[in-house]
Amino acid sequence: MSEGGMGWILHAHSDGGRLAGASLAHARALLAANPQPFDAVLLGMGMGMGGDGHFASLFPGAANLDEDFDPALDACRIDPVPLPPEAPYPRISLTLPRLLRTRTLLLAVTGAGKRAVLEEAMAGADPRRRPVAALLHARGAQLHVHWSP
């Protein structure tokens, strides 16, 4: 990690998941030392297997998905099920409560397929099936959704 002119830059490293526990502890320590709200967070929505509506690596079907919504945690380990062939490793991600501690929260969505998933999530889909529904329906969230064809 290094300090940039306007904030912190976290350097991502992939080791195939071998050091995920150490990476998670490091992420939690960094976030605990910097509890202030983010100025801005820009999220995208993924389609994954069957248009799953994941965001911030919060995938449906992950065994530890409950951690992603835990207000006591700022970061969590995600083990997507199944592991995507293009990225077959666990992830360390910010939890939904930590993402919500931001001054400007944006969700960018492109394409008709993603719009259909977004509309399903807006109508009240189960966040375990469509994680983006948890973001859309989070109490007190000031989310700006931007869609383009």
N, C-alpha and C positions, 0 to 999 in steps of 0.2 A: 504494500500500500504506500502511496506517496501523496503528499499534499499538493494539490493544484492551486492555481491562482484563485479559483472560485469555490473550491471545496475539496473533497477527497476523491481520489481515483483508486478503485479497488482493481487489482490485477487478477484476472481469473486464470486458474490453472486446472487442467484436467489430468487425473491420474487413473482414470477408469474406475473410480470409486474406492480405491484402496485406502485413501486417507480422509474419507468423508467425515469420520468422527472428529478428527483434528480440524478439518475445515469448518465444520459446524461450530465447534467451540470457538474458533477464531472469529467467525462471523458474529456470533453472539457477544463476544467480548468487545468487538469494534462497535457494535450497535449499542451496547450498554454504556460505553464511554461517550457515545454521541447520540443521546436520546432525543435531541431536538427534532421537530418536524422537518421533513424534506421540503425544499422549496417547490419542486415539481417532480412528478412521476409520470412517465409516458409508458403505457402498457399496450401490448397487442393481444389479440385473441387468436389462439391456435385452433386448428381443426382436428388434428390427431386422428385417431381411429374413429371413423364414423361421425365426424363433426362434434368432438367432445367439448368444445368451449373452454379449453384450459387457458390460463394466463399465468404469467410469472412462474412457470413450471409447476403450477398447482394442477395436477392431473387427476381426473376421476379414476377411481379404482386403486389409487395408491394406498397401501396398507396403513400408512400413517397420516392420512388426509386430515384427521381430526386435529393434529398439531398445527396445520396450516390456518386453522380458525381460532386457535387458543390465544386469548388476549394477554396471557402471561408470557408469551414467547414472541421474539422479534424475528427469529430465523428458524428454519426447519430443514430437515433432510427429506427429499422427495425421491421415492423409488417408483417410477412409472411402471404400470402393469398393463400391457406388456411393455418392455423396454423398446423404444423406437429404434429401428435398425440404423437410422442415420445418426443417432446419438445414444448408444446403449450403455448409459451409466447413470448413477444417482445424481441428483442435483442438490445444491444448497440454495434456498430461496428465502426471500422475505415472506413473513406471514401476512395474511390479510389485515389483521389489526395494525401491523407496522406500516403496511402500504397506505392504510387509511390516515395515518398521521403525516399528512402532507398538505401543503397550502393549495396546490393545484394538482388534481388527479385527472389524467386524461386516458381514455381508451380509444385506440384507433382500430377500426374494423373496415376491411375492404372485401368487396365481392358479394354476390347474391347469396352464396352458400353460407357465408359467415353472418350475413344479415338475418337469414332464417334462424340460425342458432341463437343469435342475439335476441330476436323477437321471442323465441321459445323461452329463453332465460328471463326476459323481462316479464313474461306472463306468469312466472313463478315456478320454473323448473327446479327440480331437486338439485341443490348445489353439489351433492355427491356424484350426480350424473353430469351436470353442467356447472363446473366450478365458477364460471363467470356470473352465475345467478347470485352467488354469495356477495360478489362485488357490487352488483347492480342493486341489491336489496339491503345492503349494509346500513344499519341505523346511523344516521348523521353523515353519511357519505356525501361529499360534494363532487360528484363524478361528472365529467364532461365527456360524452360519447360522440365520436366523430366517425361517420360512415361515408364511404365513397364506393361507387360501382367498381 
